[in-house]
Amino acid sequence: MADHRRTRYFSKSLRATALAVALVLPVTLISVPPAQAAAVTQAVPEEQLPACADPSVPEDVNHASIRLEGPTAGSEVAVDANGKIAINGYLHKQATMVDVSIEKTTSSSFTFGPPPPGVTNWSASWTTSMRPPHLGPVQVCSRAEREPGRYAKILRGITVKDLIPPSNVPNLAVGTITATSARVSWGAATDNYGLAGYEVKVDGGAAQRTTVGTRSYSITGLAPSSNHTVSVVAIDLAGNRSAAPATTSFTTDALPPPPDVDAGLTLDPDEGGATASWHPEPANEASYRVYLDGQIYDQFTLAQLCVDGNGNAANPCTADSVITFPIEPLEEYTPYEFRVEALRADGTVARELSGDFTTMVHVDEVSPATTQTTASETSQCAGAGGDFYIAASSRSTVPVPAGSTEVFLGCYRAANSSCLDAFLPPSGEKLLDCADNITDMLFAVAPSGRGPVISSVDVTQARLLVPGPVAPIAWCASGACATLLAPIAETVEVVAAAQVAAAGTSWIVVGAAGIGIGVVLGVLLAILFPGTIGVNGIIEYPIEHDVDFDTFDNWGLDEGEWYNSLKVYAEVIKTTKLVAGQRNLPFAWDSTEDSRLKRIIDAACTAQRGTQGKAGCDDNVIVYVPGAKNYRGDDMTQTGKHIVAAMGDGGFPQPPTRAVWFYPARSVNGQAATSRGYSRGWFNTAQFKPNACDVRVPGQTCDEFPFWSTDQAVDLTGQVADLKLVPTTESLPQARDINSFYGKCKVTNETRFVVLPVKPWVEAGGPSFAFKVSGGGASLCMTPKAP
């Protein structure tokens, strides 16, 4: 009964998935002995199978009812200008033409003509034109019906080629030229069968690939005042290249003069902020007023930010001490002007120091060039009839199954891919228990004792605890699919690129052999098969913090709208447990904190939905969980506690109007606040006094939440931002954390995200992390670095 219930749920979930328009469609493959696989295949009704599948096995023999004249057996056939091949034959007088198929692609559209001359038994000739689902070896089948329910079938193997190159790339142009970089862009090329992407060369050097949807490329590391040539060709799914490369030339700008920094002022930029420092002159200076880009930024006394050589508050502050002032949050790779006025006791200016700087650029865990190349070549592999593609970074660790044929470097056809061939592209209500060369390969690279799983749970665990594990996904291009094997960090980036790559992706999940449906997933069932959980929010959450997520199978059996909320819950629970164990943190979930977590998730999801009362999270959520340390391990304890306190100290926000703070949108350079007339030092103005930052303690600066870099800063929500004094040493760690979150999780201007403060996590000294929730599950996009 339990197995029947689970199977019924899988069918229900797949129906819901088929109706949803989603980028990531999860599928499940469970390894069992091949004999069982054959039984499962035969049990599937014939209308769900290709036209020439069982029960009768066709051969390449012309029948008395139908003849397949062309293409001939074993021939190589090139697609035409429309990406199609011609198929033709003859039909008997007493037979009815049914269809022609090329593997899973079926056509019942024919053109009939005269029969062959001098043969009276044949009633007509027939022709059709079809687009093969992929290039390379394919099976062509023609089918006619002689009597009701009795079919004559002819199955023939041919090899499909594409000999027509894509069009030349139009409109190549260079823009945004600097002293050391440039950005090129171009128009879309066309192809008769399908594009895999574009190839860019700079000065004739190594080729760099991009996906179909990425028609721009940033060139870096160039010398100032130097001449360069860039060329771009389109590459189709057969590997053909444009006949003539598009080329253009450019000259980089001259190197700008060095920053004009006054003597005595030091500016040390970081990716999310900068530090300004100078020696004080205590005899003449009582306070300082600083400006950023011409606007007042802050004002403070001599003693408040004066430190000794060890970074401790200096008392007294002498000429040998240092004034250390953090400037944050700032945007990455952005120029800023900084000026400080040293003020006497009477408020007059004793001296001025000024300079300019550019913040550092965020570095992706996986380079965009690697991501684009992997995505583009996997598209080419799928379109060329390859069964799997091994990314360059995994080729030394993934064993290629015996009997595999290399299509091109990294791309292979498997000797036996029957399991996945029967399932991909994923559609319909099918659950196949099967094994083939590809599933065997996935088990070979999986953690000991289980199959590799793409999900919130296992992606979290692998990225935190296992160096460089392989994560498989199915990458589909133009109707054909190939299994991509790449390191998890690379896979996550490739999935993120899928939307602009003009390809569909789906999770491939292979469970450990011998484990039944429901436990084989090794993950939350709801994450893999979208369903609905509960009817009344947290009251109906069918899980607790101590549930074994690797075996739990009671998901999605009730009606409700809490599926995405559960993915958020599961990601937070699993990640905190893993990191706490890894770092030996004094942290453990109990029933009280478990209930609080569910309540703040409900509050955050309600804010995300923009509704009243409780509501489950919508799709495509980006979640930032602040910690007592940033994701790199730098201390920001008081800053993390400030966010928690501002958002209700672990409970529902007070006043309730603060609930909107759960769901801000990024505002680059604080544009939302500045457009309303606010400056960065807004809390120093009379309009907002008195406030918690009026009387500063030496060594502390003012922290605000919501963040200045969001559309909720100052009082943009009708609720004045919460202020608190925190150690000055925490300013840049928080700035790095937020900036890295924006970069790693692709939070662009006006992109909304959830801030989820977890009080016991901060109190235990846990680091920040962030993740994304989508139709295929949840995956970390900002992972705490190993201690």
N, C-alpha and C positions, 0 to 999 in steps of 0.2 A: 504493500500500500504506500509506504514511504517513497519507494522508487517511482511509483506511478505518479504520486503527487509532484515529485521533483521534475519528472519528465514533462508533465502538463505545464508546470511553471516555466520551464525552458521554452516551450512552444509559445506560451502567452507572451513571454518577454521578447522573443524573436519577432513576433507579430508587431509589437510596439516599436521595436527597433527598425523594422522594415518601413514603417510608416513615418518614422522621424527622419528629417533631413539633417544628418550629422556627419561631421568629418571623420570621426573615429567610430567604427562599428566593431564591437567585441565579438569574437567567436571563440569556441572551445573545441579542442581536439584531445581526445583521451586515448592513450595508447593501450591496445589490447593485442593479443596474438592475431596474425594475419588470417587464420581460419575464421575467426569471429568477424573480421572485417568483411570478408566476402559475404557472410550471411547477412550482415547489416545492409550491404549494398543491394543484394537481391530483394530485400524486404521493402525497398523504396518503390512506390508505384512508378510504372513506366513513364507516365506523363511528366514526372520530375526529372527524368534522365534524358541524355541526348538521344536523338532519333534512332541511332544504330546500336543502342545498348541492348542488353538481354531483354526478353528471354531467348530470342533466337540469335545466334552468333553469326553475323554476316561475314562474307569473304569477298575477296577481290575477283569475283567471277560474275560475268554477265548472265542475267537470268532470261527466262523466256518472256518475262513481263516487262523488264526494264534493262536498258543498256546504258552504261556510263562510258562515253567515248573520250571525253577530255576533262581534265588533264590525264595523261597516261600515268600508269603506276611508276613510282619512283622518280618522276620528273621534277625538275626545278621550274617553278612558275613564278614569274615576277608580277607584282601587283601593278595595276595601271595608274593613270594619272589621278584616279579617284580612290586609290587604295584598295581596289577590288580585283578579284580574279574571275575568269569566266569558266563556267562548268556546263557541260552539255551532254546529251545522250538521246536515246530513242525510247518510246513508250509503246507497249503492245496495245492492240485494239481493245482487248478485254480488260485492261488494267487502268487504274486511275492514279495519276501522279499525286504523291502526298507531300513530300518535302525533300530538301537537300540540306545537309548540315556539315559544318566544319567544326568538329568537336562540339562545343556547347552553343555555337551560333547556328540557328536554324532559319531557313527561308522557305516559304511556300509560294513565292512569287515567280512565275515562269512565263517565258515567251514560247509559244508553240509554233511550229512550222511544218513543212511537208516531211513525210517519212522518207527513209532512204529509197532511192530509185530501185524498182524491180523487186521489192520485198513487200508482199501483201499483208503479212501478219502485223506489221508495225503501222500504227495509226498516225504517229506524228513524231517530229523531232522536238526536243525541249532544250531551252537554254536558260541560265540564270547567272546573275553576277552577284558576288558576295565579298564582304570584307572579312578576311581571316581574323580570328581573335588575337593571333600573334604571328610573328614571322617564324621561320624555321620549320621543323618537321610538324606536320598536321595530318589528321585523318579526315578524309572527305567521304561522306556517305550519301547515297541517293536511295530513295525509298518510294515504292509504289504499292498499291493495294490491288490484289487480283480478286480476292473474295473478302467479304466482311471479316475484319479481324486478322486476315492473313496477309503478311507483308513480304515483298521481295526487296532485299537490302543488298547493296553493294558497298563495301568498305575499302577504301584505297588510300595508301600513304603517299604523300607528296611533300616537297619542301618548298616553302614560300619564301621568296626574296623580294626585297625592295631595292631596285637599282636606280631610282630617281632621287637625286639629291634635293635637299630643301632649297628654298629660294635664298638669294643673298640677303644679308641682314640690312635693313634700311635705316637711314637717319642716325648713323653713329655720330655722337657729339660728345665733347668734353666740357665739363662744367666744374665749378667749385675748385678751382686750381689754387693751391697754396705753395709755399716754398718746398714742401716735401711730399705733397700728395695731390691727387686729382680724382675726379669721379666721372666715369664715362657712362653713357646711357644710349639705348638704341631702340628701334621699333621692332615689332614682332615679325618674324619670318613665317613662311608657310611651308607645308609639306603635304604630299599626297597621302601618306599613311599616318604620320604622327611625329611630333618633335620630342626629343629627350632633353633638350636644353641648348645652351650656348657655350662656346669655348673662347676664352679671352687670352690673348698673348700680349705682353708688354715688351717692346724691344726685341721681339723674336724669342723670348725666353719660354719657360715652362708654361704649358697650357693650364688655365684655371677654368673649371666648369661652373655653370650656374643652371638652375632649374628653368623650366619653360616660363614660369611666371616672374622670374627675376631678370629684368632686362637693364641692370645697372651693375657697376662694379667699382669699388673704391681701390685706388692704387696708392700705396703708401711706401715709405722708405726711400723716396727719391731725393736726389741732390738738388739744392737750390740752383736756380738759373740754368737748368739742364734741359736738353731737348729729348723728347721721347715719342715713340710711335706705338699705337695700340691697334690691334686687329681683333675682329670678332667674326666667328662663323657660327652658323646654326648646325646642330647635329640631330639627325633623326633617329628613330628607334632602331634602325638597321645599322647605325653608325656612319651613314653617309654624311658628308660635310658639304656646306655651301660651295658652289663652284668657285666663287671669287670672294676672298675675305673683305669685309668692310674695314677700311683703315682710315686713321686720322692721326695727326701729330699735334703736339702741344709743347709749351715751354713752361717749366715751373717758375714761380715767382722768385725774386731775390730774397735772400734771408733778411727778415726784418731786424732792425737794430735791437740790441739786447734790452731787456726791461730797464726802464728808467727808475731805479730805486735809489732813494736818497741814502747817503751814508748814515749808518746807524740803524737802518730798518732792514729786517730780514723777512722775506715772504716764502713760506714753505707750502706749496700746493699739494693737495691730495685729490682723490677722485671725487669725493663728496664735499670737500671743504678745503680750507687752508689755515695755516697758523701764521700770524704776524707777531714779531717780537722785536723789542728794542730795549736799550738801557735807559732807565729813568734818570732824571736830574732832580733829586728830592729837594734841593735848595730852592728851585724855581717852580716846580710842578706839583700841583695838588690833585689834578684829575685829568681825564682824557676824553676827547670826543672823536669818534671814528666815523668815517664815511665810506660807503661802498657804491661805486658808480655814481658819485655825486650826491647820493642821498644819505642822510644821517642814519647810522646803523646802531650805535649804542653810545652810552656815556657812563663812565665809572670812575671811582676814585683811585688814587695812586696805590693804596694798600690792597685793593680788592684782587688784583691780578698780578701782584708782584711776587716772584718766586726766586728761590736761591738756585745755586748750581745743580742741586739735586731734584729740582722741580717742586720743592715744598714751599709753602707760604713763607715769605721772608718777613721777619719782624725783628728789627726794623727794616724798611725798604731802603737800600743804599744804592749808590751809583754802580756798584758791582752786581746788583740784582738785575733781573730781567722781567720786563712786562710781557707776558705771554697771552695773546688774545686769539681765541678761535673764531674763525669766520665760517659759518655754516647755517643751513644747508645750502650748497651751491650745486649747479649743474656741472656734469662732467665735460671736459674738453671745451671750456668756455672762458673767454678773456674777461677779466675784471680789473677795475681801477680801485685802489685803496688809498685812503688818506687819513692821517691821524693828527689832531690838534692837541698839543700839550697845553693845558690851561693853568694859569696861576690861581691863587686862592681867590682873587677878585674876579675871576672869569675871563680875563684877557688872555690872548694867545701868546705863550712864551716861545713856542717853535712849532714847525710843521714838518711832518715826514710823509712821503708819498711814494707810491710805486704801482706797478701793474703785474699781473700774473695770469697764467692760464691753468685751469685745473687739469688733473690727469684724466686719461681716458679709461673707462671700464674695459677690462679684458674678459672676453667670454671664455667659459671653461672649455668649450669646443669652438675653434675658429669658424667664422662664417664660410670661409673657403672650403673647409673640410665638410661642413654640413651640406653645402650646395653640391659639391662633387659627389658625395654619397647619394643624395637624393636623385641627382640627374642620372648617374650611372645605374642606379637601381631601376629607374624608369626605363632606361635603355635595355636593361636585362629582361624586364618583364615583357617589353614590346618585341624583343628579339627571340622570345620563346624560352628564356632561361627560367629555371625553377627556383634558384636561390642566388643571392649576391652576398659575398663576404666583403665587408668594408676593409679598406687597406689596413686600418688599425687592428683588425682581428684576424688577419690571414695567417699569422703565426700560431694562433691558438685554436682555430676551428678546424677539425679534421674533415677533409672533403670525402664524402662517401665513395667507396669503391665503385667503379663503373661510371662515374660522372664524366660528362663531356664538357670541356671548357668552351664557352661561347666567345668570351673575351676575358681579359684579366679580371678575376674576382667573380665572374658570372658563369654559372654552370647549369647544365641540364642533368637531372638525376636519372639514374637507371630505373628507379621505381619511385614515382611521385603520386601514386594512385590515391593515397589518402587525401592529400591536399587538392589534387586535381578534381576530386569529387565534391569539394567543398567551396572552392574559390572560383569566382568572387562570391563572398558570403551572401546568400539570399534564401528566402523560403524558410520552412519549418523543418530543418534537418539537424539531427545530432548524430554524427558518425563516430563510432568507436573503431579506430583503425591505426595502422602503423605502416610506415614506408621509410625510404632512405632519409627523407628530410626530418621526420619526427625522431628517427634514431639519432640523427646528427644533433638535434636540439637537446636530447637527453644527454648526449656525450659532453656537451658544454655546460650542462646545468649543475647547480650545487649538488653535492652528494646526497643521494636518497630521494631526489624529487625532480620534477620537471621545471624548466625555466618558466617564469610567470611574469607578464607585464601587468602591473597593477600598482595601486598606491602602496600596498603592503610590501611586496617584494622589491619594487624599485627603491623604496626607502631603505630597506635592509641592505640591498646590494650596494647602493651608492655610499652607505655609511660604513659598512663592515667588510665588503669584499672588493678588493682592487680589480678594476677593469673587467667585470663580468660581461658576458654577451647577452644581449636582449633581442629577441626576434620580433619582427612585425611583418605583416603582409602588406606589400606596397603594390597598388594596382594602378596601371596606366593604360588608358585606351581599352579597358575591358580585360586586360591580361594582368596576372599577378605574379610576383616573385617574392620569396621570403628574404627579407634583409636581416643579416646578422651583423651587429655592431655593438661596441661598448654602450652601456646604458646611458651615459651622459650624452653620447652622440645620437643614440636613438631618440632621446627626448627632444633634442634640437631638430632632428629630421621630421618628427611628427609635427612640431611647431611650424615647420616650413611646408607642410603638405598642402595647406590651403592655397598658397601662391605657386605651388609646384604643379598645379593642375592634375593632381593625383589623389586617389582616395586611399586611406590607410585603415587597417583594422588590426586589433590586437590578435596575436596568435598565442593561445595558451595551451601548453602541453602538460598534462598532469602526470603524477607518478603512476607507474603501472600497477594494476591490481587494486586501486582504491576506487570506491564506488562514486557514482554521480553525487554531487553535493559536497563531498570532501575533497575531491580530486582537484578542485580549483586552487586550493591552498591560499585562497584570498576571500574577500567578502563577495558573496554571490551577487549582491546588489551592485557592486562596482562593475562587474563584468556583464551583467544582464540588467539593463535599466528596468526598474519596476517602481512600485510605489510602496511606501512604508508608513504604517500608522495612520491615524485619523485625527489625533489631537496633539501633535507635537511631541514633546518629551514624554508624555504619559505613555505613548505607544512605541517608543524606541524599544525594539525587541532585543537590545544588547546592553551589556554592562562592561565596565572597563576590564574585568577579569576574564572576559570571553576569549577563548582561543580562536583568533581570527583565521587560523590555518585550517580549522576543521568545522567551524560554525556553518550551518546550512539552512538556518531558518530565516531566510531573507525574502522580502517581496511578496509574502503570501497574503497580506492585508491591503486594503485600499487606502490611499492617502497620497501625500505629496512630499514625502520626506526623504526621497532617495538621495538627492544631492547633499542634504544636511547630514545624512549618515556617512557619506564619503568624507565630508569635512571632519566629522567626529572620529572616524576610523583613522584618518591620516594623523590627527593630533595625538590620539592615544598611542598609536604604534610608533610614531617618531619619537615622542617623549620617552617612551619605555626604552627604545633602542639606544638613544643618546644617553639617558640616565645610566643604563647598564654599562655602556662603553666608557663613560667618564666617572663612574662610581659616585654619582650625585645623590644627595640625600632626598630622593624623590620617589614617591609611590602614590598611585591613585587609590582613593577610597571612595565609598559610596557618596559621601557629602560632596567631594570635589567633582566626582563624576556627574552628579546632578547639576552642579553649578556650570560645568562645561556645557552640558546640554542646553541649559538656559541661555548662556551667552551666545551659543550657536543659533538658537532660535531667535534671539534678539538681533543678531547680525544678519541672519537670513531674512528676517522681516524687514530690516532696513534696506537690504539689497532688493527685495521685492517692491519696496515702497508702499506697503499695505499696512493696515491696522490689524492689531492682534498678532497671532502667531502664523508664520508662513514658512514653508520649506525653501531652501535656497534654489535659485534658478540655475540654468546651465552656465557653463563657462565662468567659473568663479576663480579669482586669484586671491589667495589668503596669505596675509603677513602675520606671523606670530612673534611678537617682540619678546626678547629675553633679557636676562641680567648681564649677558655678554652678547656682543654682536656675533654674526655668523663666523667671523674670523677669530673669535675668542677674546677680543678686547673688552675690558670692563665697561659696562653701562648700567650698573645695578640700580642706582637711584633713578636714572632715566626710565628704565623698564618699570620700576615701581610707580613712577609718576603716571605712565600710560595706564597701568592697571587701576590706580586710584581715580584717575580722571574718568574712567569708564565704569565706575560703580564698585571698585574694590572687589572684584570677583562676582558681583551680583548684577542686578539690572541697574543701568545708569540712573543716577539722581543728580539733577532733576531729569525726568523722562525725556525732555527735549534733547538730551545728549545722545539718545539712541541713534540719531542720524550719523554720529561720528564713527559708527561701525563701518560705514560704507562711503569713504571719500573717493575723489577722483584726483589723479595727479594734475598738478598745475606747474608747468615748467617755469622756473625762475620766479615762482610766486605770482604769476600773471593775474590770477583771480583776485588776489589781495591788492596788488599795485593798481589794477584797473579801477578799483574802488577807492583809491586814494590813500591806501595804507603803506607805511614803510616798514622795513624789517624790525626797527626798534619801536614798534607801535605801542608797546606797553610802557614806554617812557613818557608818552604824551599825557597831558592833563585829562584827556577824555577817558582814559582807562585807569586813572589813579583814584584811590590807593589800590595796590595789588601786592601779590605775594613776593614780588621781586623788588620792591621799593628799597628795602634795607638789605644790602648784600653783605654776605659773609666773605672774608678773604678766601680766595681759592674756589669760589662758586660763581656760576653764571646762570642766567635765566633760561629755563627750558619751557617750551610751549607745546601743548597738544590740543587740537589737531596740528599736524605739521604745517609749517609755513609753505611747503611745496605741494599743498593740496588745495582744493577748492573750498575747504572748510576752515581755513586759517582765520585768525582775528575774531570776527563775529559774523562771518558770512552765512552762518546757519541761523542767526538770530540768538545764538548762545555764545558768549565771549569765551575764547579759548582759555583752557586751564593753564595756570602758570605755577612754576615751582623752581626753587633754587636747587641746582644739582652741581656736583663737582665739575670744575672746568675741564678736567681730564676726560670727561665722558662726552664732551661735545662732538669731537671728531669721530670717535667710535660710532656714535649714533648716526652721524652724517654718512659715514662709510656704509653702514648697515642699510639705510634707506636708499642711498644711491645704488648700491649693489642689488638691492631688491628690484628697483626700477629696471636696471639693466638685465639682470639674469632672468627675471620673470616677464620681460618685454612689456613693462607698464609704460606706455607712451603717453603723451599729453592728452588729458581728458579721459584716459582709461580709468575705470573704477576698480576698486579692490576692497577686500574686507580686512579690517584690522581686528585681530582676535586676541585680546589680552588674557592670558591664563595665569592667574595669581600664583598657584603653587609652583608653577614652572619657573617664574621669575624668582620667587623666594628661595628655590632650591639652587639658584645660580645657573639655570639652563641657558643655552645660547638661542639666538633668534633662528628661525627658519621660515621658509615660505614654500607654497605649493600651488598647483593649478588643479582645478576640478573640471573635467569635461565628460563627454558622453562615454569615453572609453575608460574612465577611472580618474585617479588622482596621482600626480607625480611631483616630487620635489623639484623646484626650480632654483631654490637657494638652500643649499645643503650645508649644515654646520661642518666646518673644517675639522679634521682629526686633531685632537689635542697634542 
